[in-house]
Amino acid sequence: MERIELHGEYDLSRKEELAAFLASVSGKKPIVLDVTRVTYVDSSFLNELGMLRSRLKNARITLQGAKPQLRRVLSLLGFDTLFEILDA
């Protein structure tokens, strides 16, 4: 399993950092993105998640530790059909 811990705010100012980080994920093993310590996301974060899913179509990707507000946004956008989402 590939476990990746994300933390802080993810907005346009961190888009390149997140894109580079997620580009290094191979998808050869199940992936767990731990978002427990993520405090804010905007559309750039959601876009990078979508691009990760698009690139790794068959990989098992879990978002772990999603707070209710993030989980709600992910569900509204249908990301709950693309990723396994586990509450905090």
Buried (B, 14 or more C-beta within 10 A) or exposed (E): EBEBEBEEEBBEEBBEEBBEBBEEBEBEEEBBBBBBEBEEBBEBBBEBBBEBBEEBEEBEBBBBBBBEEBBEBBEEBEBBEBBEBBEE
